[in-house]
């Protein structure tokens, strides 16, 4: 009789240990999935930032007309710049698409930001963007909507993963202000 009780006790203890291991493994798996979502979001943010930074810092470069900023909206900007330093002034436009443009993702809030140079077809840049706001500042750092007074361009951006894990899309946020040298002459 004692042997049967010992076996039952051992099985209960073994079951509890096994359930604890399974719970720990599941928790670790969930943490790893969330970490992956955060990494994906950060990668998307970095990719977009690098491209936007490359273009926006050239705003006004080799441009003789004033203003170099042609459109300044909270979700769109158009500016002139010699992007390739070849003496040819390019017209560069960034603008927000719609949520419907990214209906292929699981994330209901993400949308593309398009980049168009001259009359080329617009190209969708940035996956998983859920917030994209532009702000414009004069030489004193005060917000302005007067094109000729714009000396700084502020960018707020939030990226999330296109797919979720247990309803969580992760996220990476940045807020940065650019002061293109050629706008401050």
C-alpha positions as CSV (number, residue, x, y, z in Angstrom):
1,X,0.0,0.0,0.0
2,X,2.8,2.4,0.8
3,X,4.4,1.7,-2.5
4,X,1.3,2.7,-4.4
5,X,1.1,6.0,-2.4
6,X,4.8,6.6,-3.1
7,X,4.1,6.1,-6.9
8,X,1.1,8.4,-6.8
9,X,3.0,11.1,-4.9
10,X,6.0,10.8,-7.3
11,X,3.6,11.1,-10.3
12,X,2.0,14.2,-8.7
13,X,5.3,15.9,-8.0
14,X,6.6,14.9,-11.5
15,X,3.4,16.3,-13.1
16,X,3.8,19.6,-11.2
17,X,7.4,19.9,-12.2
18,X,6.5,19.1,-15.9
19,X,3.7,21.7,-15.9
20,X,6.1,24.3,-14.4
21,X,8.6,23.6,-17.1
22,X,5.9,23.9,-19.8
23,X,4.7,27.2,-18.3
24,X,8.2,28.5,-18.2
25,X,8.9,27.5,-21.8
26,X,5.6,29.1,-23.0
27,X,6.5,32.3,-21.1
28,X,10.0,32.3,-22.6
29,X,8.5,31.7,-26.1
30,X,6.1,34.6,-25.7
31,X,8.9,36.9,-24.5
32,X,11.0,35.9,-27.5
33,X,8.0,36.6,-29.9
34,X,7.5,40.0,-28.4
35,X,11.2,40.8,-28.6
36,X,11.1,39.8,-32.3
37,X,8.2,42.1,-32.9
38,X,10.1,45.0,-31.3
39,X,13.2,44.2,-33.4
40,X,11.1,44.2,-36.6
41,X,9.6,47.5,-35.6
42,X,13.0,49.0,-34.9
43,X,14.4,47.7,-38.1
44,X,11.5,49.3,-40.1
45,X,12.0,52.6,-38.2
46,X,15.8,52.6,-38.9
47,X,15.3,51.8,-42.5
48,X,12.8,54.6,-43.1
49,X,14.8,57.1,-41.0
50,X,18.0,56.5,-42.9
51,X,16.3,57.1,-46.2
52,X,14.4,60.1,-45.1
53,X,17.5,61.6,-43.4
54,X,19.5,61.2,-46.6
55,X,16.9,63.1,-48.6
56,X,15.7,65.8,-46.1
57,X,19.2,66.9,-45.2
58,X,19.7,67.8,-48.9
59,X,16.6,70.0,-49.1
60,X,17.6,73.2,-50.8
61,X,21.0,71.9,-52.0
62,X,22.1,73.5,-55.2
63,X,18.7,75.2,-55.5
64,X,18.7,78.8,-56.6
65,X,14.9,79.4,-56.2
66,X,13.3,80.3,-52.9
67,X,11.6,78.7,-51.2
68,X,13.1,75.2,-51.6
69,X,10.1,73.8,-49.7
70,X,7.1,73.6,-52.1
71,X,4.6,71.8,-49.8
72,X,4.5,71.5,-46.1
73,X,1.7,69.6,-44.6
74,X,1.4,67.4,-41.5
75,X,1.5,64.3,-43.6
76,X,3.3,65.4,-46.8
77,X,6.3,67.4,-47.8
78,X,7.6,68.4,-51.3
79,X,11.0,70.1,-51.6
80,X,13.8,70.8,-54.1
81,X,17.2,69.4,-53.9
82,X,20.1,68.2,-56.0
83,X,20.0,64.6,-54.6
84,X,22.8,63.2,-56.8
85,X,25.1,66.3,-56.8
86,X,24.9,66.4,-60.6
87,X,23.7,69.9,-61.1
88,X,20.1,68.8,-61.8
89,X,17.5,70.0,-59.2
90,X,15.1,67.2,-58.2
91,X,11.6,67.6,-56.8
92,X,11.2,65.2,-53.9
93,X,7.8,64.4,-52.3
94,X,6.9,62.3,-49.3
95,X,3.3,61.6,-48.6
96,X,1.1,59.3,-46.6
97,X,-0.9,56.6,-48.3
98,X,-4.0,55.0,-46.9
99,X,-4.6,52.1,-44.6
100,X,-6.2,50.3,-47.5
101,X,-2.9,50.4,-49.4
102,X,-1.6,47.9,-46.9
103,X,-4.6,45.7,-46.6
104,X,-2.3,42.7,-47.1
105,X,-0.9,43.1,-43.5
106,X,-2.6,41.9,-40.3
107,X,-2.0,45.3,-38.7
108,X,-5.2,47.4,-39.1
109,X,-3.4,50.7,-38.5
110,X,-0.3,50.6,-40.8
111,X,0.0,52.6,-44.0
112,X,2.7,53.3,-46.5
113,X,4.7,56.5,-46.9
114,X,5.4,57.2,-50.5
115,X,8.5,58.8,-51.9
116,X,8.4,60.3,-55.4
117,X,11.3,61.9,-57.2
118,X,10.5,64.2,-60.1
119,X,7.9,62.5,-62.4
120,X,9.0,58.9,-61.5
121,X,6.3,56.5,-60.1
122,X,5.9,56.9,-56.3
123,X,7.6,54.2,-54.3
124,X,6.3,52.9,-51.0
125,X,8.9,53.3,-48.3
126,X,8.5,51.9,-44.8
127,X,6.5,49.0,-43.7
128,X,4.5,49.0,-40.5
129,X,4.2,52.8,-40.2
130,X,1.3,53.7,-38.0
131,X,2.1,57.3,-37.1
132,X,3.8,59.8,-39.5
133,X,3.6,63.5,-38.7
134,X,5.6,66.4,-39.9
135,X,6.2,69.7,-38.2
136,X,7.9,72.8,-39.5
137,X,10.0,75.3,-37.7
138,X,11.4,78.8,-38.4
139,X,14.9,79.9,-37.5
140,X,13.9,80.5,-33.9
141,X,12.4,77.0,-33.5
142,X,8.8,78.2,-33.6
143,X,6.3,76.2,-35.6
144,X,5.4,77.8,-38.9
145,X,3.4,77.1,-42.0
146,X,5.0,79.8,-44.1
147,X,7.1,78.0,-46.7
148,X,9.8,80.6,-47.0
149,X,10.3,80.6,-43.2
150,X,10.9,76.8,-42.8
151,X,14.3,76.1,-41.5
152,X,13.6,72.9,-39.6
153,X,11.5,69.8,-40.3
154,X,10.3,67.7,-37.4
155,X,9.4,64.0,-37.9
156,X,7.3,61.9,-35.6
157,X,7.1,58.3,-36.6
158,X,5.8,55.1,-35.0
159,X,6.4,51.7,-36.6
160,X,4.8,48.4,-35.7
161,X,5.1,44.9,-37.0
162,X,2.7,44.0,-39.8
163,X,1.8,40.8,-37.9
164,X,0.8,40.4,-34.3
165,X,1.6,38.0,-31.5
166,X,-1.4,37.6,-29.2
167,X,-2.7,41.0,-30.4
168,X,0.6,42.8,-29.8
169,X,2.3,44.5,-32.8
170,X,5.3,45.8,-30.9
171,X,6.4,49.2,-31.7
172,X,9.3,51.7,-32.1
173,X,8.9,55.4,-31.9
174,X,11.1,58.3,-32.9
175,X,10.8,62.1,-32.9
176,X,13.6,64.0,-34.5
177,X,14.0,67.5,-36.0
178,X,16.2,68.1,-39.1
179,X,17.8,71.4,-39.9
180,X,19.0,71.1,-43.5
181,X,22.0,73.3,-43.9
182,X,20.8,74.7,-47.2
183,X,17.6,76.0,-45.8
184,X,19.5,77.9,-43.1
185,X,21.6,80.1,-45.4
